[in-house]
Amino acid sequence: MTKDLNKVAKKLRKNQTEAEKELWSELRREQLKGIKFRRQQPIGGYIVDFVTFELNLVIEVDGGQHHENKEDEVRDEWLEDEGFTVLRFWNNEVLDNIKGVLKEIRGKIDSLE
């Protein structure tokens, strides 16, 4: 299963949404406090959009298909049980207010350090 997830993750890295591309560009360029993020990373049986293992922080960028999605709730609960903090942003938040999204991410990083 791990090999399959790695293949899917590689494909997802090549086919990011516009919002994921925008946030990845900022995360890489900004190097928020020197924290290294990975994108489309398998964790357990899931693939998360972005993660830093230094702080066990997961960032998800969601489109409309995620609205009130029970699978996302189960996934977030599993990640939190494994010690991860999960931040979720809507695509339009990232595209329309990247500075606000980065401010929220910085704030979460500060609280986890």
C-alpha positions in Angstrom: 0.0 0.0 0.0 2.9 2.4 0.8 4.2 2.0 -2.8 0.7 2.8 -4.2 0.4 5.9 -1.9 3.9 7.1 -3.0 2.8 6.8 -6.7 -0.4 8.7 -6.0 1.5 11.4 -4.1 4.0 11.8 -6.9 1.1 12.2 -9.4 -0.6 14.7 -7.1 2.6 16.8 -6.9 2.6 17.0 -10.7 -1.1 18.0 -10.8 -1.5 20.5 -8.0 -4.5 22.8 -7.9 -3.9 26.5 -8.4 -4.3 27.1 -4.7 -1.9 24.4 -3.8 0.7 25.8 -6.3 0.3 29.3 -4.8 0.7 28.1 -1.2 3.6 25.8 -2.0 5.3 28.7 -3.8 4.9 30.8 -0.6 5.9 28.0 1.8 9.1 27.4 -0.2 10.0 31.0 -0.8 9.1 32.2 2.7 10.8 29.3 4.6 8.6 30.2 7.5 11.1 30.4 10.4 13.3 27.9 8.7 10.6 25.2 8.9 10.8 22.8 6.0 7.5 21.7 4.5 6.9 18.7 2.2 4.0 18.5 -0.2 1.6 15.7 -1.1 3.2 13.5 1.6 1.8 10.0 2.6 1.1 9.7 6.4 -0.5 6.5 7.5 -3.1 5.6 4.9 -3.6 9.3 3.8 -1.8 11.8 1.6 -1.7 15.3 3.1 -1.2 18.4 1.0 1.6 19.9 3.1 3.4 18.8 6.3 6.3 19.7 8.4 7.5 16.8 10.6 9.5 19.3 12.7 6.3 20.5 14.3 3.8 17.8 13.2 1.8 20.4 11.4 -0.4 19.4 8.4 -1.9 22.0 6.1 -4.8 21.1 3.8 -6.1 23.2 0.9 -9.7 22.3 0.2 -12.1 22.8 -2.7 -15.8 22.6 -2.6 -15.9 18.8 -2.5 -14.6 19.0 1.0 -17.6 21.0 2.4 -18.9 19.1 5.4 -17.0 16.0 4.3 -17.2 13.2 7.0 -14.1 11.5 5.5 -12.1 14.7 6.2 -13.3 14.6 9.8 -12.2 11.0 10.3 -8.9 11.8 8.6 -8.3 14.9 10.8 -9.2 12.9 14.0 -6.7 10.1 13.0 -4.0 12.7 12.3 -4.6 14.4 15.6 -4.5 11.1 17.4 -1.1 10.5 15.8 0.1 13.9 17.2 -0.4 16.2 14.2 -2.1 19.6 14.2 -4.3 20.1 11.1 -4.9 23.5 9.5 -7.5 23.7 6.7 -7.9 26.5 4.2 -10.4 26.9 1.3 -8.9 27.3 -2.2 -10.4 30.8 -2.4 -8.8 31.8 0.9 -5.4 30.9 -0.5 -6.0 32.5 -3.8 -7.7 35.7 -2.5 -5.9 36.2 0.8 -2.5 34.5 0.8 -1.1 37.0 3.3 -3.8 36.2 5.8 -3.3 32.4 5.3 0.5 32.8 5.8 -0.2 34.9 8.9 -2.4 32.2 10.3 0.3 29.5 9.5 3.0 31.7 11.2 0.8 32.0 14.3 0.3 28.2 14.4 4.0 27.7 14.0 4.7 30.1 16.9 2.2 28.3 19.1 3.8 24.9 18.3 7.5 25.9 18.8 
